[in-house]
Amino acid sequence: MTKTAELTSLIVDKLKDSLPKENFIALHEPHFSGNEWKYVKECLDTGWVSSVGKYVDLFEQMLSDYTGVQHAIAVGNGTAALHASLLIAGVGPGEEVLIPSLSFIATANAVSYCGAIPHFVDVEELTLGMDPRKLADYLKEITEERYNGCYNRSTGRRISAVVVMHTFGHPVDLEPIVEVCDRYGLTLIEDAAESLGSYYKGKHTGNWGKLSAVSFNGNKTITTGGGGAILTNDPNLAKQVKHITTTAKVPHQWEFYHDQIGYNYRLPNINAALGCAQLEQLPDFIHKKRSLASMYHEAFREIPGVTSFKEADFACSNYWLNALVFDQEYRACREIFLNQTNSQGIMTRPVWVPLHKLEIYSACPAMDLSYTNDLSTRLVNIPSSVILGHYE
Ligand SMILES: *Cc1c(COP(=O)(O)O)cnc(C)c1O
């Protein structure tokens, strides 16, 4: 056997030893062990399944209490939450928005829905998220300040916002990014789709962006079936978000008057009911997910050629998805690892193809993305469901 094959077998065996002996282990499956049946049944029994009902308000209040962000507006999915956040932040056609290339497609698509252009930024090893130092150096090099904002000198377009994304739940280094955004007059948005239950310097993610987007898709830490939310500490923005995500209807007892082109992005009551039941269990889920992460760190501590990704010192992560990062000289292990695990019923996945490598986004402006290009060939996600975690 070659060194690569030998090492991969060792890593696959270690993963198998760490997991229950079952025919199939999902990457991240939902966990319903609380009041889900009760709350959803109540929706069915009373007929309040759709756009009106008590659970939407309750879910928004619970989200606000949990995250410490003052306002939460529930919507149909995380992509819609990102879209609405960018619209209300004032991102308009022909503007550029800085986003990490290492992200799920929704981050770039939401920018496109506004008629704006994604502009790709590299990520750093410490967080797997946007690199604040590269961002600062790059903006210094490529922008000029005009009376109404920051402009990209080579494209002539205004750069209006920065979207950071907390990769696999790990918070980006927010403070230096906030500082850069302030210096250049850029609006910060957090794509916190993966980071419910993750904290940066003791404060929940979603508190730094002018607006932040969360997702409750079936594969996320908690789920509403499909769903999302916009978080903001600005009461005025919260009002605007609620308005455009509910068809921009002016409140009136019977009249249908809409004062702008809004969206039907609201979360149905039946999904919010599921969300309330899930949120009640979130602290317990996080505890279990963090204990699973510790187990993986311990299991792979002495295995050569691979590292189990760990949160930075400033972070307390939800460990939504655990990641193994192969050393540069062992990047060839990844394909073998993916083949062996998936064929044995252990679901593992490579990280996303970086967005700048997709045909649809290949012509977008970008900084040097060498770390993104390198990391994206060395990273795999391994099973991370709540059910796999135990209290110590
Ligand atoms: C899941 C996810 C989204 C979108 O959420 P949906 O609810 O699936 O629309 C956006 N960004 C990132 C980084 C995600 O992981």
The ligand as an ORCA input file, in Angstrom:
! r2SCAN-3c Opt
* xyz 0 1
  C     -27.889     27.103      4.816
  C     -27.203     28.313      4.379
  C     -27.881     29.404      3.782
  C     -29.278     29.386      3.283
  O     -30.233     28.847      4.014
  P     -31.536     28.164      3.375
  O     -32.452     28.154      4.554
  O     -31.148     26.811      2.894
  O     -32.038     29.063      2.276
  C     -27.164     30.558      3.514
  N     -25.858     30.640      3.769
  C     -25.175     29.624      4.305
  C     -23.730     29.811      4.579
  C     -25.810     28.421      4.611
  O     -25.107     27.405      5.125
*
